[in-house]
């Protein structure tokens, strides 16, 4: 099976974002959220690398982060960091859902 490099890259972005939030603003919440969601995303990327049908952990973590960060962005209207993370997480959700739906759509239909 091929490694889910995009998933691992997303996990790294989330983790590094949490660390940077802690270093720049002293936000322990950012650090904790970055480490937790980065770890969940990395575990999800590992699982989907082992079996492409195991996408639920990735979908749950990126979906949750997309909603939370989109709400933070809508409250602040600041792209960094909430808008960036909402965008990246939303793109991950679209990627995962497309990966689920495209094989279903391409399957031959019986009449």
N, C-alpha and C positions, 0 to 999 in steps of 0.2 A: 504494500500500500504506500502511496505517496504521502509525504508529510504535508500537513495543512499549514504551509508557510504563511499564508495570509492570516490565519487564525493565531499563529504564534506571534506574528508581527503586531497584531491587534493587542494581544495579551501584554506584549512588551510596552506598547504605547500606553496602555492603561496603568501598568505598574510604574513606569517612569513618570507619568503624569502625576500620580499620587505622591511620589518622592519629591518631585519638583514643587508641588503644592506645599509640602511640608517645609522644604528648605527655603522657599521664597516668602511664604506667608505664615509659617509656623503652625499650619493647620494639621493637627494630629488626625482629624477626621478624614482629610484628604489622603494622608498616608495610609490609614487603616483601610479606607475604601479602595484605594489603588492596589494595595497588597491583596485584599480579599478578592476583588473583582478580577485583578490580573491573574491570580492563582486559579480562580474558577475558569477564566477564559483559556488559560494554558492547559488546564485539565481537559476542557472541552475540545480544544484543538488536538490534544493527544488522542482522545477517544475517537474523534472523527477521522484521525489519521489511521487508526486501527480498523475502524468500520465506518464507512461513509453514512450509515444509517443512524449512528450515535451522535446526533447533532443537538439533542435537547438541552444539554448543559450549556453549550455555546449559545443557543437561542435564548435560553432563560437569562443568562448573565448579560449578554449584549442587549437584550430587550429591556431588562430592568434598568440598565445603565442609560440606555437611550431615553427612556421616559424620565428618569430622575434628572438627567443633565439637560434635557429639553425644557423641563419646567424651570430649572435654574436659569437657563438662558433666557426664557421668556420673562422671568422676573428681573433680570439685570440688563438684558440686551448687550452683554459683553461676549464677544466671540471666544475670547480666551479666558478660561479653559472650557467653560460650559458648552459653548457653541461647537467647538472643535470635537469634544467628546460626544456630544449629541449626534453630530454629523457622522463621525467614525462608527459609533455604535449603531446608528440607523442604517448605514451602508452594510454593516455586518449582518443585521437582521434581514435586509433585502437579499444579500448573498445567500444566507442560509435558507430562507424561504424559497428562493429561486431554485436552489439545489434540491429542495424537496419536491417542488411542483413540476419542474421541467421533465424529469423522467416519467411522471404520471401523465403529463400532457402528451408526450411522445409515444406512449404505450399504444399499441394497436387496439382499436376498439372492436368488440364483437357485436355483431348485429343479429 
